[in-house]
Amino acid sequence: MSEALFQPACGVLDVSYGPDEHTDIRENPPRFTWMPACLEDGMYELQISSTTEFEPECTLTYSRIPYNLFTPDKPLEPGTYYWRYTLIGENDIRSEWSKVRAFVVADKLPLTPLPSRAERYSAASTSHPRLWLQAEQLHSYREAVRQDPASTGWDDFLKHSVLPWTERALIPEPAPYPDNKRVAKLWRQMYMDCQEVFYAVRHLAIAGVVLEDEALIAKAREWLLHAASWNTEGTTSRDYNDECAFRIAGTLAWGYDWLHASLTEEERLKVRQALLRRTGQIAFHVIERSRIHQVPYDSHAIRSLSSVLVPCCISMLGEEEEVQEWFDYTLEYFSAMYTPWGGKDGGWAEGPMYWTTQMAFVIEALNLVRKYMGINFYERPFFRKTGDFPLYCFSPDTLRASFGDQSSLGDPVSLKTGFNIRQFAGLIGNGQYQWYYERTKELNPDTQMIFYNYGWWDFRFDEMVYRTDYPQVASEPPMAAEPLKWFQEVGWVAMHHRMEEPQEHIMMLAKSSRYGSVSHSHGDQNAFLLHAFGEPLAIESGHYVAFNSTMHRQWRRQTRSKNVILIDGKGQYAGTDKSKNMAAYGKVLKAHSTPGISYTQMDATEAYRENVPYIKRYVREIYFFDSAYFVITDHVDLERPGRLDWLFHTLYPMTLKDQTFKVNGKKAQMEGRFVYSSSGEMTLSQNNQFTDVYPKEWEGLPEHWHLTASTQEALSHRIVTLLLPQESGSRDYVSYFMDDQDHGVHVYFTNQGVTRRVEIPKAY
């Protein structure tokens, strides 16, 4: 054993040690994380000091920390600090101290301490209800509903989300899959059934208690006791169908909390025992099996913190001993490590549809925590900025123009995305976020019953809660939107022109992410998407069939479905090995905007390393010139000669001629031209097939067209591509000429009298 505590090296999937001198600390106090030293045996002690000697008078000591993450309960004065930790074993025996790490706390940072375990429940009530409205708020809310049921959203909620459940028959407990083998269609129907049970219990219970209506309360009790009778180890258990488990746990939590006064002691015990078991199943998976405090990339486990552990623990707090430990873990994770999918600039590595799903539950959970115990996580930098991510990367008028898994692929931007961003509009008064909400609502009439809406949330309940808890914000069209937005933490770059006007809007989205293809990300580092003049031109290709369908595994996740390159027919690693997914990363090297030019430079070399071990370098540059046209340059160097396939995907068959390809859409058109290829002219072809996808999965679905532009074999490749999007019928033109220099090629582009230069070095 060395002088310092043994500290395991961090793998690509592990939480890192931090903070240190390289950490850009954006909140006070900083968050502390480290790799577990002995598989969580014992507990930890952490010290923070203004000196390297850790003299007692200059040192804060926090003892008996159960996990490898910690948020102090008080901010630090601005300055330079040092920290270390040790293990506390049996009989309070301490091991050696860890390595000492330094960090700097700047002035005027957001103050976001987490109250200690001894203090954080001081404002928590022991009365019921606790979820959303507190017991002491019921009287005033009843009066508001009676005086003005329309403006509170109550009328709509009661009519459409409550009263139908008084006439519905009880939904049976879901049957097992045939031979207990998961079938996508049945899996979806199972969780839809459970979601309906959730709606019935939550909405009947709230309406019955608020209106003091014994008939509604009786019906809510009937549904609740029915759900509580389901086998906790059966088809709705966490290990059989976790989506069902999440929904039924939430059902029991809301029912137990709101109907507490109307249940007999025997009924309370029955519901609480089922709720405790279901909550325990999920807590065990999160904390002991998935261990998201050590390997923080389990999407469902992270979501279950907000969708399950928060409401379930609040509803039982003080009534079951183990509940507080689960709740402490959840609160400490939200404070110290949330979110592993993004950072201070608000990006979300899994893409906007999973941002939508995660934020929907996180918003509800953080609202419950804030109202129940007065802890406001919304002051954290991520939550202050995350509304920017859908605004710039999932603009409301766009289709097929964002990366990652999307159950709504091909449809307008989800209405729930708009509801989420309105929450952040209400929190920080951002009018552009309110504009986004109003645009998505306008573009999504009558979408409540689509499976990715109805199977997950009820908009009338959302509306009622928002009107009660948050102010209305005036809409502000995003005329002041940034022409280039770089989400550095996740490696996404968005370029925009006229976001506020759909028929003139041009959006280029590019990605090269440190998250590689892990979780719901794809093998799409250095890829781009283009939406212009009301229509997708360069698309996210494929259809949403189901998670783990052949369309998902063999096409959607793979590089061949993206607007990027293949090397000798091979793409980036996008298989099932999570460590290889994370190792197949990209990075944005530069991204900036000056008048007339938006620019990004991205490196996806490591993304290809697993499948193309002889790759030396792959760098892509994207220029957006004068809000009119794009120039894309690709720089590839190999250890041995290889061929490139430059890929492009669109909704329409293309016109191919010489070195050009043209897309003729309904609202927009685009001409693409291979201006320069260092290995000679490229060979262009197109097809409308989804290679290696089971044909039944895309039978009857719209065709997509796929361009392949192939080079000759060479050790090094330099490709310059011009993309000119236009409104249909336009005749704009970009001219160009080249100047071949010893060190590289200069290409000059001229549009409407303005000339721009692109340099292509021979050695990068």
C-alpha positions in Angstrom: 0.0 0.0 0.0 1.3 3.4 -0.9 1.1 6.5 1.3 -2.1 7.5 -0.2 -5.4 5.5 -0.2 -5.5 3.2 -3.2 -7.6 4.9 -5.9 -8.7 2.7 -8.8 -8.2 4.2 -12.3 -11.4 5.4 -13.9 -12.6 3.5 -16.9 -14.5 5.2 -19.7 -17.9 4.4 -18.0 -16.9 5.3 -14.5 -17.5 8.5 -12.5 -14.3 10.6 -12.4 -12.4 12.1 -9.5 -13.3 15.8 -9.0 -13.0 18.6 -8.7 -9.4 19.4 -9.5 -7.4 22.2 -10.9 -8.8 21.6 -14.4 -12.5 21.7 -13.2 -14.5 24.7 -14.4 -16.6 25.0 -11.2 -19.9 26.8 -11.9 -21.7 26.5 -8.6 -20.9 26.9 -4.9 -20.2 24.6 -3.2 -18.5 22.3 -5.7 -19.6 18.7 -6.1 -17.2 15.9 -5.0 -17.0 12.5 -6.7 -14.5 9.7 -6.6 -14.2 6.1 -7.6 -15.1 3.7 -4.8 -12.0 2.4 -3.1 -13.3 -0.9 -1.8 -16.6 -1.7 -3.5 -18.4 0.6 -1.0 -17.2 -1.3 2.1 -17.4 1.0 5.0 -18.0 4.8 4.7 -16.0 7.8 3.8 -14.7 10.9 5.4 -14.0 14.0 3.3 -11.9 17.0 4.2 -11.8 20.5 2.5 -9.1 22.9 3.5 -7.6 26.2 2.4 -4.1 24.7 3.0 -2.3 21.6 1.8 -1.5 20.6 5.4 -5.2 20.4 6.4 -4.7 22.2 9.7 -7.9 21.8 11.8 -8.6 25.5 12.0 -8.6 25.8 8.2 -10.4 22.5 7.4 -14.0 21.3 7.1 -14.5 17.6 7.9 -17.5 15.6 6.7 -17.8 12.2 8.1 -19.8 9.0 7.6 -20.5 9.6 3.9 -22.1 6.4 2.5 -21.4 6.8 -1.2 -18.7 8.2 -3.5 -20.5 11.5 -4.0 -21.0 14.5 -1.8 -22.4 18.0 -1.7 -21.5 20.2 1.3 -24.3 21.8 3.2 -22.8 25.3 3.0 -21.1 27.4 0.3 -17.4 28.1 0.4 -15.7 31.5 0.4 -14.1 32.3 -3.0 -10.5 31.0 -3.1 -8.3 28.1 -3.6 -9.0 24.9 -1.8 -7.7 21.3 -1.4 -9.6 18.1 -0.7 -9.0 14.5 0.2 -11.0 11.5 1.4 -10.5 8.3 3.4 -12.3 5.1 4.2 -13.9 4.5 7.6 -14.1 0.8 8.5 -15.2 -1.1 11.5 -14.5 0.4 14.9 -14.1 3.8 13.1 -10.6 2.8 11.8 -9.5 5.1 9.0 -7.3 4.1 6.1 -4.7 6.3 4.5 -5.8 9.6 2.9 -6.4 9.8 -0.8 -4.4 11.9 -3.2 -4.9 15.7 -2.5 -6.6 17.6 -5.2 -6.8 21.3 -5.6 -9.7 23.5 -6.9 -10.7 27.1 -7.2 -14.1 28.6 -6.2 -14.7 31.8 -8.1 -16.8 34.8 -6.8 -20.5 35.2 -7.5 -21.3 31.6 -8.4 -24.9 30.3 -7.8 -25.2 29.1 -4.2 -26.5 25.5 -4.3 -25.7 23.7 -1.1 -27.6 20.6 0.0 -28.8 20.4 3.6 -27.2 17.7 5.6 -29.0 14.4 6.3 -29.7 15.6 9.8 -31.4 18.8 8.6 -33.0 18.3 5.2 -36.3 17.0 6.4 -36.9 19.7 9.0 -39.6 21.4 6.8 -41.2 18.1 5.7 -44.8 17.5 6.9 -46.0 14.2 8.4 -49.5 14.9 7.1 -51.1 13.7 3.8 -51.3 14.6 1.0 -47.7 15.5 0.3 -47.4 15.0 -3.5 -48.0 18.3 -5.3 -50.4 20.0 -2.9 -49.6 19.8 0.8 -52.4 19.2 3.3 -52.3 22.8 4.5 -52.8 24.1 0.9 -56.0 22.1 0.2 -58.4 24.6 1.5 -57.1 27.6 -0.6 -56.9 25.4 -3.7 -60.5 24.2 -3.2 -61.6 27.8 -3.1 -59.7 28.7 -6.2 -61.3 25.8 -8.1 -64.8 26.7 -6.9 -64.4 30.3 -7.8 -62.7 29.9 -11.2 -62.5 26.3 -12.4 -61.7 27.4 -16.0 -58.6 29.5 -15.4 -57.1 26.9 -13.1 -57.4 24.2 -15.7 -59.7 22.3 -13.4 -62.7 22.1 -15.8 -60.8 20.4 -18.5 -59.0 18.1 -16.1 -62.2 17.0 -14.5 -64.1 16.5 -17.7 -61.5 14.6 -19.7 -59.0 13.2 -17.2 -61.2 12.3 -14.2 -64.8 11.5 -15.1 -64.1 8.9 -17.8 -62.5 6.7 -15.1 -65.7 6.5 -13.2 -67.2 4.5 -16.0 -64.3 2.3 -17.1 -64.0 -1.3 -16.0 -61.0 -2.1 -13.9 -58.0 -3.0 -16.1 -56.8 -6.6 -15.5 -53.2 -7.3 -14.3 -51.1 -7.8 -17.5 -50.6 -11.4 -18.6 -47.1 -12.7 -19.2 -45.4 -12.7 -22.6 -45.8 -15.9 -24.5 -43.1 -18.2 -23.1 -42.0 -15.2 -21.1 -40.2 -13.8 -24.1 -40.5 -10.1 -24.6 -42.7 -9.0 -27.6 -42.5 -5.3 -28.5 -46.2 -4.9 -29.2 -47.2 -6.6 -26.0 -44.6 -4.7 -24.0 -46.0 -1.4 -25.2 -49.6 -2.6 -24.5 -48.6 -3.7 -21.0 -47.2 -0.3 -20.0 -50.1 1.5 -21.7 -52.5 -0.5 -19.4 -50.4 0.4 -16.4 -50.3 4.1 -17.4 -54.1 4.0 -17.6 -54.3 2.5 -14.1 -52.0 5.3 -12.9 -54.3 8.0 -14.5 -57.3 6.4 -12.9 -55.9 6.4 -9.4 -54.1 9.7 -9.4 -56.8 11.7 -11.1 -59.8 10.3 -9.3 -58.0 10.6 -5.9 -57.0 14.3 -6.5 -60.5 15.2 -7.8 -62.2 13.4 -5.0 -60.2 15.0 -2.2 -60.3 18.5 -3.7 -64.0 18.4 -4.4 -64.7 16.4 -1.2 -66.7 14.1 -3.4 -67.3 10.7 -1.7 -68.3 9.0 -4.9 -65.0 9.9 -6.7 -63.0 8.9 -3.6 -64.7 5.6 -3.5 -64.0 4.9 -7.1 -60.3 5.9 -6.6 -60.1 3.5 -3.6 -61.5 0.7 -5.8 -58.8 1.3 -8.5 -56.0 1.7 -5.9 -56.8 -1.5 -4.0 -57.1 -3.3 -7.3 -53.6 -2.2 -8.3 -52.2 -3.0 -4.9 -53.4 -6.6 -5.3 -51.2 -7.2 -8.3 -48.3 -9.6 -7.9 -45.3 -7.6 -6.9 -43.0 -10.3 -8.3 -45.0 -10.8 -11.5 -45.4 -9.1 -14.9 -45.3 -5.6 -13.4 -42.2 -6.2 -11.3 -39.0 -4.3 -12.1 -37.2 -7.2 -13.6 -40.0 -8.4 -15.8 -41.1 -5.0 -17.3 -39.5 -2.0 -15.8 -41.8 0.4 -17.6 -44.8 -1.3 -15.9 -43.0 -1.3 -12.6 -42.4 2.4 -12.7 -46.0 3.2 -13.5 -47.5 0.9 -10.8 -45.2 2.1 -8.1 -46.2 5.7 -9.0 -49.8 4.7 -8.9 -49.5 3.3 -5.4 -47.6 6.3 -4.2 -50.1 8.9 -5.4 -53.1 6.8 -4.3 -51.6 6.1 -0.9 -50.8 9.7 -0.3 -54.0 11.3 -1.5 -56.4 8.7 -0.2 -54.6 8.2 3.1 -57.5 9.7 5.2 -60.1 7.6 3.3 -58.3 4.2 3.7 -58.8 1.9 6.7 -55.7 1.0 8.6 -55.8 -2.5 7.0 -56.1 -0.9 3.5 -53.2 1.4 4.2 -51.1 -1.5 5.3 -51.9 -3.5 2.1 -51.1 -0.5 -0.2 -48.0 0.5 1.7 -46.6 -3.1 1.7 -47.0 -3.4 -2.0 -45.6 0.1 -2.5 -42.6 -0.6 -0.2 -41.8 -3.8 -2.1 -42.0 -2.2 -5.5 -40.0 0.8 -4.4 -37.4 -1.5 -2.9 -37.1 -3.5 -6.2 -36.3 -0.3 -8.0 -34.0 1.1 -5.3 -32.0 -2.2 -5.3 -31.5 -2.1 -9.0 -30.4 1.6 -9.0 -28.1 1.5 -6.0 -26.8 -2.1 -5.7 -27.1 -3.5 -9.2 -26.8 -0.7 -11.7 -24.7 1.4 -9.2 -25.3 4.7 -11.1 -23.1 6.5 -8.5 -20.2 4.6 -10.0 -21.2 3.9 -13.6 -23.7 6.6 -14.3 -25.0 5.7 -17.8 -28.1 3.5 -17.1 -30.8 5.6 -18.7 -33.8 3.8 -17.1 -32.2 3.7 -13.6 -31.5 7.4 -13.7 -35.1 8.1 -14.8 -36.5 5.9 -12.0 -35.0 8.3 -9.4 -37.5 10.9 -10.5 -40.4 8.8 -11.7 -40.4 6.4 -8.8 -38.1 7.1 -5.9 -39.1 10.7 -5.3 -42.9 10.2 -5.2 -42.7 6.9 -3.5 -40.3 8.0 -0.8 -42.2 11.2 -0.1 -45.4 9.3 0.3 -44.0 6.8 2.8 -41.4 9.0 4.6 -41.4 8.5 8.3 -43.6 5.4 8.0 -41.1 2.8 6.7 -37.5 2.8 8.0 -35.6 2.1 4.8 -37.4 4.8 2.8 -35.3 7.7 4.1 -32.1 6.0 3.0 -33.4 5.6 -0.5 -34.6 9.2 -0.5 -31.2 10.4 0.8 -29.5 8.6 -2.0 -31.8 10.2 -4.6 -31.5 13.7 -3.3 -27.7 13.4 -3.1 -27.5 12.0 -6.6 -29.6 14.9 -7.9 -27.3 17.3 -6.1 -23.9 15.9 -6.9 -24.1 13.9 -10.1 -27.2 14.9 -12.0 -27.0 14.8 -14.9 -24.4 12.4 -16.3 -25.9 13.1 -19.8 -25.0 16.8 -19.8 -23.5 19.7 -17.9 -23.6 23.4 -17.2 -24.6 24.4 -20.7 -27.8 22.3 -20.6 -27.1 19.8 -23.4 -28.4 16.2 -23.3 -26.2 13.5 -24.9 -29.0 11.1 -25.5 -30.8 13.5 -27.7 -33.9 15.6 -27.5 -36.5 12.9 -27.2 -34.8 11.4 -24.2 -34.3 14.9 -22.9 -38.1 15.2 -23.2 -38.7 12.0 -21.3 -36.2 12.5 -18.6 -37.1 16.2 -18.1 -40.8 15.4 -17.9 -40.2 13.2 -14.8 -37.4 15.3 -13.4 -39.5 18.4 -13.5 -42.3 16.7 -11.6 -39.9 15.2 -9.1 -38.1 18.5 -8.4 -41.4 20.3 -8.1 -42.5 17.7 -5.5 -39.2 18.0 -3.6 -39.3 21.8 -3.6 -42.9 22.0 -2.4 -42.6 19.2 0.2 -39.2 20.0 1.8 -38.1 23.4 0.4 -35.0 22.1 -1.5 -34.7 23.9 -4.8 -32.5 22.1 -7.3 -33.6 24.4 -10.1 -30.8 26.9 -9.0 -28.2 24.4 -10.4 -26.6 25.7 -13.6 -27.8 22.8 -15.8 -31.5 23.5 -15.0 -31.0 27.2 -15.7 -29.7 26.5 -19.2 -31.2 23.2 -20.4 -34.2 24.9 -22.1 -31.6 26.0 -24.7 -31.1 22.4 -25.8 -34.5 21.8 -27.4 -34.6 25.4 -28.6 -31.5 25.1 -30.7 -31.3 21.3 -31.3 -35.0 20.4 -31.7 -36.6 23.5 -33.1 -40.4 23.3 -33.2 -40.8 23.5 -37.0 -38.2 20.8 -37.8 -38.6 17.2 -38.8 -36.0 14.4 -38.7 -33.5 17.0 -37.7 -32.0 15.7 -34.4 -29.8 12.8 -33.3 -30.4 9.8 -31.2 -33.3 7.4 -30.5 -36.6 9.0 -31.1 -40.0 7.3 -30.7 -41.6 10.3 -32.5 -39.2 10.1 -35.4 -40.8 11.7 -38.5 -43.5 13.5 -36.5 -43.5 17.2 -35.5 -41.5 18.0 -32.3 -43.3 16.4 -29.4 -45.9 18.5 -27.5 -44.4 17.3 -24.3 -41.1 18.9 -25.3 -43.0 22.2 -25.4 -44.6 21.6 -22.0 -41.2 20.9 -20.5 -39.6 24.0 -21.9 -42.5 26.1 -20.6 -41.6 24.9 -17.1 -38.2 26.5 -17.6 -39.9 29.6 -19.0 -41.8 29.9 -15.8 -38.8 29.3 -13.7 -36.5 32.0 -15.3 -38.9 34.1 -17.2 -37.5 33.2 -20.7 -39.9 34.4 -23.4 -38.2 32.4 -26.1 -39.0 29.2 -24.2 -42.6 30.3 -24.0 -42.6 30.9 -27.8 -41.3 27.3 -28.2 -44.2 26.0 -26.1 -46.8 27.9 -28.1 -45.3 26.8 -31.4 -45.3 23.1 -30.5 -48.9 23.4 -29.2 -49.9 25.1 -32.5 -48.2 22.3 -34.5 -49.5 19.4 -32.4 -53.3 19.6 -32.2 -55.1 16.5 -31.1 -52.0 14.5 -30.3 -53.0 13.4 -26.8 -53.7 9.8 -27.8 -50.4 9.0 -29.7 -48.7 6.2 -27.8 -45.6 8.3 -27.0 -47.9 10.9 -25.4 -50.8 9.0 -23.9 -48.6 6.1 -22.6 -46.5 8.6 -20.6 -48.3 11.7 -19.5 -51.6 13.6 -19.3 -51.4 17.1 -20.7 -54.5 18.3 -18.8 -52.9 17.3 -15.5 -49.7 19.1 -16.6 -51.7 22.2 -17.5 -53.5 22.3 -14.2 -50.3 21.9 -12.1 -48.4 24.5 -14.1 -51.2 27.1 -13.8 -51.2 26.5 -10.0 -47.5 26.6 -9.5 -45.9 28.9 -12.1 -46.6 32.3 -13.8 -47.6 32.8 -17.4 -44.7 34.2 -19.4 -45.1 36.5 -22.4 -44.0 34.8 -25.7 -40.8 36.2 -27.3 -40.0 35.0 -30.9 -36.3 34.0 -31.0 -35.1 36.8 -33.3 -32.1 37.2 -30.9 -31.2 33.5 -31.1 -27.5 32.9 -31.5 -26.4 32.0 -35.1 -24.3 29.2 -33.7 -24.8 27.4 -30.4 -22.2 24.9 -29.2 -23.2 22.5 -26.4 -19.6 21.7 -25.3 -20.4 19.1 -22.7 -22.2 16.8 -25.2 -20.5 17.9 -28.5 -23.5 19.2 -30.4 -23.3 22.3 -32.6 -26.4 24.1 -34.0 -26.3 26.7 -36.8 -29.5 28.7 -37.4 -30.8 31.4 -39.7 -34.3 33.0 -39.0 -35.4 30.4 -36.4 -38.5 32.5 -35.7 -39.8 32.2 -39.3 -40.4 28.6 -40.4 -40.6 29.3 -44.1 -37.2 31.0 -44.0 -35.5 29.0 -41.3 -32.3 27.2 -42.1 -30.9 24.8 -39.5 -27.7 22.8 -39.6 -27.1 20.4 -36.7 -23.8 18.6 -36.3 -22.4 16.3 -33.6 -19.2 14.8 -32.4 -19.7 13.7 -28.8 -17.5 12.3 -26.0 -20.4 10.0 -25.2 -19.9 8.0 -28.5 -22.7 5.6 -29.1 -23.5 4.7 -25.5 -27.1 4.3 -24.4 -29.5 6.1 -26.8 -26.8 7.7 -28.8 -25.8 6.4 -32.2 -22.6 5.9 -34.3 -22.9 9.4 -35.7 -19.9 11.4 -34.7 -19.1 14.1 -37.3 -22.6 13.6 -38.8 -24.8 16.5 -39.8 -28.5 17.2 -40.4 -30.1 19.9 -42.5 -33.6 21.4 -42.4 -34.4 24.4 -44.5 -37.4 26.4 -45.7 -39.9 24.3 -43.9 -38.6 20.9 -45.0 -36.0 18.3 -43.9 -33.2 17.9 -46.6 -30.5 15.9 -44.9 -32.3 13.6 -42.5 -32.0 11.2 -39.6 -32.7 8.2 -41.7 -34.9 5.2 -40.8 -38.1 4.6 -38.8 -39.0 4.1 -35.2 -40.2 0.5 -35.0 -39.2 -0.6 -31.5 -36.1 -0.6 -29.3 -33.9 -3.5 -30.3 -35.8 -4.1 -33.6 -33.5 -4.8 -36.6 -34.4 -1.3 -37.8 -33.0 0.0 -34.5 -29.9 -2.2 -34.2 -28.9 -2.7 -37.8 -29.8 0.6 -39.3 -30.7 3.5 -37.0 -27.8 3.0 -34.6 -25.3 2.4 -37.3 -23.2 4.9 -39.2 -24.6 3.8 -42.5 -27.8 5.6 -41.7 -26.1 8.9 -41.1 -24.8 11.8 -43.1 -21.1 11.0 -42.6 -18.5 8.6 -44.1 -17.7 4.9 -44.1 -14.1 3.7 -44.5 -13.8 0.6 -46.6 -17.5 0.1 -45.9 -17.1 0.3 -42.2 -18.5 2.8 -39.8 -18.2 3.7 -36.1 -18.7 1.1 -33.3 -22.3 1.0 -32.3 -22.7 -2.5 -30.9 -23.7 -3.7 -27.4 -20.5 -3.3 -25.5 -20.9 -0.1 -23.4 -17.2 0.4 -22.9 -16.6 0.3 -26.6 -19.7 2.5 -27.2 -18.1 5.1 -24.9 -14.6 4.7 -26.4 -16.1 5.3 -29.9 -16.2 9.0 -29.2 -15.8 12.2 -31.1 -15.0 15.8 -30.1 -15.8 19.2 -31.3 -12.4 21.0 -31.6 -13.7 24.5 -32.6 -17.1 26.2 -33.0 -17.6 29.9 -33.4 -19.5 32.5 -35.4 -18.5 35.8 -36.9 -20.5 38.1 -39.2 -21.2 36.0 -42.3 -19.5 32.8 -41.2 -20.5 30.1 -38.7 -17.9 27.4 -38.4 -17.2 24.1 -36.6 -14.3 21.6 -36.7 -14.9 18.1 -35.4 -12.7 15.0 -34.9 -14.3 11.5 -35.0 -11.0 9.5 -35.3 -11.6 7.4 -32.2 -15.2 6.6 -33.2 -13.9 4.5 -36.1 -10.9 2.9 -34.2 -12.6 -0.3 -33.3 -13.7 -1.2 -36.8 -11.0 0.6 -38.7 -7.8 0.1 -36.7 -5.6 1.6 -39.4 -7.3 5.1 -39.2 -4.9 7.9 -38.3 -7.3 10.9 -38.5 -10.8 11.9 -39.5 -11.6 15.6 -39.2 -14.6 17.3 -40.6 -15.2 21.1 -41.0 -18.5 22.7 -41.6 -18.8 26.3 -42.8 -22.2 28.2 -43.0 -21.5 31.2 -45.3 -23.7 34.3 -45.4 -26.7 32.4 -44.1 -27.0 30.9 -47.6 -24.9 27.8 -48.2 -22.7 25.2 -46.5 -19.2 23.9 -47.3 -18.2 20.7 -45.7 -14.6 19.5 -45.8 -13.5 16.0 -44.8 -9.9 15.1 -44.0 -9.1 11.4 -43.6 -5.6 9.9 -43.2 -5.0 6.1 -43.0 -2.1 3.8 -42.3 -2.9 1.9 -45.5 -4.8 2.8 -48.7 -8.6 2.8 -48.3 -11.8 3.9 -49.9 -14.3 6.3 -48.5 -18.1 6.3 -48.9 -19.5 9.8 -48.4 -23.1 9.2 -47.3 -26.2 11.4 -47.5 -29.8 10.6 -46.7 -33.0 12.3 -47.7 -36.8 11.8 -48.2 -36.8 12.0 -51.9 -35.1 10.4 -54.9 -32.1 12.5 -56.0 -31.0 13.7 -59.4 -27.4 12.6 -59.9 -25.3 14.1 -62.6 -21.5 14.2 -62.9 -20.3 15.2 -59.4 -23.6 16.7 -58.2 -26.8 15.5 -56.5 -30.0 17.4 -56.2 -32.9 17.0 -53.8 -36.3 18.3 -55.0 -38.7 18.5 -52.0 -42.2 19.9 -51.7 -41.1 23.2 -50.1 -37.4 23.2 -50.5 -34.6 22.0 -52.8 -30.9 21.5 -52.4 -28.0 21.1 -54.7 -24.9 19.2 -53.5 -21.7 19.3 -55.4 -18.4 17.5 -54.8 -16.1 20.4 -55.5 -12.9 18.6 -54.8 -11.7 15.1 -54.1 -8.0 14.4 -53.7 -8.3 10.9 -55.1 -10.1 11.9 -58.2 -13.8 12.0 -59.2 -16.2 10.2 -57.0 -18.7 7.6 -58.1 -22.3 8.4 -57.1 -25.2 6.0 -56.6 -28.4 5.9 -54.6 -30.9 3.4 -53.3 -34.0 3.3 -51.2 -33.3 0.1 -49.1 -32.7 -0.3 -45.4 -29.8 -2.8 -45.5 -30.0 -5.8 -43.1 -33.4 -4.7 -41.7 -36.2 -7.3 -41.6 -38.5 -6.2 -44.5 -41.7 -6.6 -42.5 -40.5 -3.8 -40.1 -40.6 -1.2 -42.8 -43.3 -2.6 -45.0 -45.7 0.3 -46.0 -43.6 3.0 -44.4 -42.3 6.0 -46.5 -39.2 5.4 -48.6 -35.9 7.1 -47.7 -33.2 7.7 -50.3 -29.5 7.1 -49.6 -26.6 8.6 -51.6 -23.2 6.9 -51.6 -20.4 8.9 -53.2 -17.3 6.6 -53.3 -13.7 7.7 -53.7 -10.7 5.9 -55.1 -8.3 4.1 -52.7 -5.7 6.3 -51.2 -3.7 6.8 -48.0 -5.1 10.3 -47.5 -8.4 11.8 -48.6 -9.5 15.5 -48.9 -13.1 16.1 -49.9 -14.9 19.5 -50.3 -18.7 19.4 -50.6 -20.9 22.4 -51.4 -24.6 22.3 -50.1 -26.9 25.0 -51.4 -30.4 24.8 -49.8 -33.1 26.9 -51.4 -36.8 27.4 -51.5 -38.4 25.4 -54.3 -38.2 27.2 -57.6 -35.3 29.4 -56.6 -32.3 29.8 -58.9 -29.5 31.0 -56.6 -26.0 30.0 -57.6 -22.7 29.6 -55.9 -19.6 29.8 -58.2 -16.2 28.5 -57.1 -12.6 28.1 -58.3 -9.5 26.4 -56.8 -6.0 27.4 -56.3 -3.6 24.5 -55.8 -0.7 25.4 -53.5 2.3 23.4 -52.4 0.9 23.0 -48.9 -2.7 22.5 -49.9 -5.7 23.7 -51.9 -7.6 27.0 -51.6 -11.2 27.0 -52.8 -13.0 30.3 -53.3 -16.8 30.4 -53.2 -18.8 33.4 -54.5 -22.5 34.1 -53.8 -24.2 37.4 -54.5 -20.9 39.2 -54.9 -19.4 37.9 -51.7 -16.3 35.6 -51.9 -15.3 33.2 -49.1 -12.2 31.1 -49.0 -11.7 27.6 -47.6 -8.2 26.1 -47.1 -7.6 22.4 -47.5 -4.1 21.4 -46.1 -2.5 18.3 -47.6 -1.1 17.4 -44.2 -3.5 18.0 -41.3 
